[in-house]
């Protein structure tokens, strides 16, 4: 699944990226679900995660909107 060297274009496609609100050292796993792992800066796609867990990740600041959405408007 996602890797520590995920591409910026992937983040733009998904429109959300994994943040590091807890200040973990660079390269540390931020969260995992079953056999998938996400690291700071990885593009985020729900990948079968329960909706309430995704909502919690957003509320906690673990996933945030990508800084750039190249050509997409905020209304999208």
C-alpha positions in Angstrom: 0.0 0.0 0.0 1.3 3.5 0.6 5.0 4.0 1.2 7.3 6.6 2.8 8.3 7.9 -0.7 4.7 8.3 -2.1 4.5 10.6 -5.1 2.9 14.1 -4.8 0.7 13.4 -7.9 -0.9 10.5 -6.0 -1.7 12.9 -3.1 -3.3 15.3 -5.6 -5.4 12.5 -7.1 -6.7 11.4 -3.6 -6.9 15.0 -2.4 -6.0 13.9 1.2 -2.6 13.1 2.7 -1.5 11.6 5.9 -0.3 14.2 8.5 1.8 13.7 11.6 -0.2 15.4 14.4 1.6 13.5 17.1 5.2 14.5 16.1 6.4 11.0 15.5 9.9 10.7 14.0 10.2 10.9 10.2 9.6 7.5 8.7 7.5 6.2 11.5 4.2 4.5 10.7 1.3 6.9 11.5 -1.5 4.3 11.4 -2.3 1.0 10.0 -5.4 -1.1 9.1 -5.2 -4.8 8.6 -2.0 -5.3 6.5 -2.0 -1.7 5.1 0.3 1.0 6.6 0.4 4.8 6.1 3.3 7.2 6.7 3.5 11.0 6.9 2.9 12.5 3.4 1.3 9.4 1.9 -1.8 10.0 -0.3 -4.9 8.8 1.5 -7.6 6.7 0.0 -10.0 5.0 2.4 -9.0 1.5 1.2 -12.0 -0.2 2.8 -11.7 1.6 6.2 -14.9 2.0 8.1 -16.5 5.5 7.6 -16.4 6.3 11.3 -12.7 5.5 11.5 -12.1 7.8 8.5 -14.1 10.6 10.2 -12.1 10.1 13.4 -8.8 10.3 11.4 -10.0 13.7 9.9 -11.1 15.0 13.3 -7.8 14.1 14.9 -5.8 15.7 12.1 -4.2 12.5 11.0 -5.5 13.0 7.4 -5.7 16.4 5.9 -6.6 18.0 2.6 -3.6 17.9 0.2 -1.9 21.3 -0.1 -2.4 21.4 -3.9 -5.2 20.0 -6.0 -3.9 21.2 -9.3 -6.8 22.7 -11.2 -9.5 21.4 -8.9 -11.7 23.9 -7.1 -12.5 23.8 -3.4 -16.1 23.0 -4.3 -15.1 19.7 -5.9 
